[in-house]
Amino acid sequence: MRPCTSRVIRAEALLKLLDELLPAAVRPDPHQRLRMAYARKAGETDLEVLYYLSLGKGRPDLLLRVAPEQNALPSVANRFPALSWYEREMHDLFGIEFTGHPELHPLILHEGVTTSRPPLLGQAGAPIHYRTSPPTVPTMHATEIQRLPFGPVRADVVESAQFLFYYIGEGILHFHQRLFYKHRGMEQRFEGVSPMAGVILAERVSGTDSVGHALAFCQACELALGLLPPPRALGFRIILAELERLTNHLHYFSELARMTTLRVAAAQGAWLEEQVRQINGALTGSRFLRGILSVGGLRRDLEPSGLAGRLTDLETGISDFLDKLADTRSYLDRLIGTGRLSTDVAMDQGATGPVERASGLDRDLRRDRPYGSYGMLEFKVPRESEGDALARAQIRRAEVTESLALVRESLAHLESGPVITDQPEEGPDPGGEGLGAVEGSRGGLYYAVHFDPDRQCLLRVKIKEPSFSNWRVFPFTVKDTNLMDYAINEASFGLSIAGADR
Amino acid sequence: MTNWAWFGLSQGRLTTGWPEETVGHGQEGVLGMPRLHPERCAPTCRDCISACPSGAITGGLGESVTLDYGRCVVCQRCTEVCPTGAIEKTTDWAFGVRTREALLAGGGGMGSGNAESPPSTHVPRGFRRSLHIRHVDAGSCNGCESELEALLNPFYNLHRLGIFFTASPRSADLLLVTGPVTVAMKEPLLETYRAMPEPRFVMAMGTCATGGGIAGGGYSCHQGLEGILPVDLWLPGCPPNPAALMEALLVLLGRRPERGALPERAG
């Protein structure tokens, strides 16, 4: 699978090989990690599980391909906790057993779900049966402990999920999140569709990350098919991706202000976000920047002449707003020390994006695995070490500045010429496979695609979503904190539920 | 130390005068629903039907082509592949309509005309000036939530129209549903509806809720609200923009006329 090297190994060799390739170190290298694992059907009855590894800076990524034996594999979750959810997902959707897994209870399909066959093995479209049942949580006995179930329908206009708090007074003893109420089975939706229809699906996996998803999907298909988009398309792709980051980060600051009860600041943030949405709409015809990306480039050329001016007008307002927030004591008081995530936990549990950079991990796919024309652009990757809500805000603040500069820079160097190609630069990937990696506004976003032998339609698409990674990490920052800080902490993570649930 | 109160006052009024005024809805350049002219179709052409990722277009090969706005995800693919201009890009957004059938366009379906029906008396008079909404996300991509949240920003400032979001279904008049309705969200959705006092209204917002969209079906999703809840107002769009949402809410309240799925917008 491009751009990785592949190795087929036997199930019993898996743990030992992973230990050799990714030795446990005193100071972990953020570029050496097991990133994700997923399963796919390989033939009529066989399954294949793919483990995607980064071996360090300057070394190509590696894909380990393993066939489960008697539908079981040794679990790697004890050694790599970040992989726990991936194994549980494969358990739910493919029915694979992971021996030695510390918590192999339902994740994607809740307790109470019954299926005739695991959904991604069965006939596409056969519905599952859902019976409301309580989640698997530890039992706690003490009259002082209060239990607060919150959701899945929560206050405000928010996404659906359930949160369970066990608390004494203000202190949270245990926190259990039940996501995946919104699981739509999006990965199965890609089966059998054309690359173009795939882009339209990818844009709708996580609506506020439409560009990130579509871009990762397009890059994966382009690697599989041997396509290289023309320079003008690559320039526009950076503009679109950075506009999306800008929109989402402004939304994030508005939310942080709202959670710290700064009504005027929240309104100002929302007003700035609205202005970028309107700029997005005028540029592409979509406030979510949809309908432009295509495998091989862009669906149509864009007219960017008004963009630079409108962004310049906005820039002063944005930096003034962020300065004012940083000069508000009641806001800083609520952020400092809230939801602290240590470097070790961030690394072990697989934090990504601004969340990991705020906890001291220096990683950004735009710089480390440059795609499109990011390799030709100068930009800073901010890093903080405190790991609290303020550090996460500071990372995003720095990224707002960088995004604006990247848009300006890309606009200035836009080349003329076509925006799409269907002529392969090189032969297609022998297996018809590709892996697209994008640093979305919420973190590392991967699409792995497997084409049919004729390279016409997709057989399997795996989405590694940054919010899936960061939701896994989030509870570690909730335990032993207090209820009053919870909403601020959640806002400081900047999570999407649609993306995580897919 | 920032004085936010002073800052807020110094910003002046940011809110648009729309919809009372005819300009300033903020959606300049935003592409809307495609418009179908079935009389221009080439007889053997099925290009738009095979390009549509959500099965919104049916017919062809002799039969007249029908476009179901309730299933249209506004991806614009049909307008790109159509060889005869029978289906064209527009900047017109869909309006809220009262019946699912009114979302069908072309091929003799309803809703293709722009005839205005008189303002509805569906919502009792006492509710028209004030409406409280309970929103339930039944599996959306978060695009619809993003646009709903935008209604509260200073530009749209939904509150000036007397329309509010409420946390408790007990104090809600309208259940506003987004998403195709996942199997896991069906029961919480119905429970929310049951907790609402009568008279209560239901609005399906976004193409997932009106017809399943690209996510509907499969092992984990229903096809939107049809057959799950009695819907009073259908508003397709992927997602519907905030101005379209405001317009639809006013249609529900009988403060704007119902005009069919895709009227030409004035101004």
Interface residues (C-beta under 8 A of the other chain):
Chain A: H110 V113 T115 P119 G122 A124 G125 A126 P127 I128 H129 Y130 T132 P152 V153 A155 D156 V157 V158 E159 S160 F180 Y181 K182 H183 R184 G185 M186 Q188 R189 V193 M196 A197 I200 L201 E203 R204 V205 S206 G207 T208 S210 H251 L262 R263 V264 A265 A267 Q268 A270 W271 E273 E274 R277 Q278 G281 A282 L283 G285 S286 R287 F288 R290 G291 R299 R300 K324 L325 D327 T328 R329 S496 I497 A498 G499 D501
Chain B: M1 T2 W4 A5 F7 G8 Q11 L14 G26 Q27 E28 G29 V30 L31 A51 P53 V73 V74 C75 Q76 R77 E80 H135 V136 D137 A138 G139 S140 C141 N142 G143 C144 E145 S146 E147 L148 E149 A150 L152 N153 P154 F155 Y156 F165 A167 P169 G179 P180 T182 V183 A184 M185 K186 E187 P188 L189 E191 T192 G213 I214 A215 G217 G218 Y219 S220 C221 C238 P239 N241
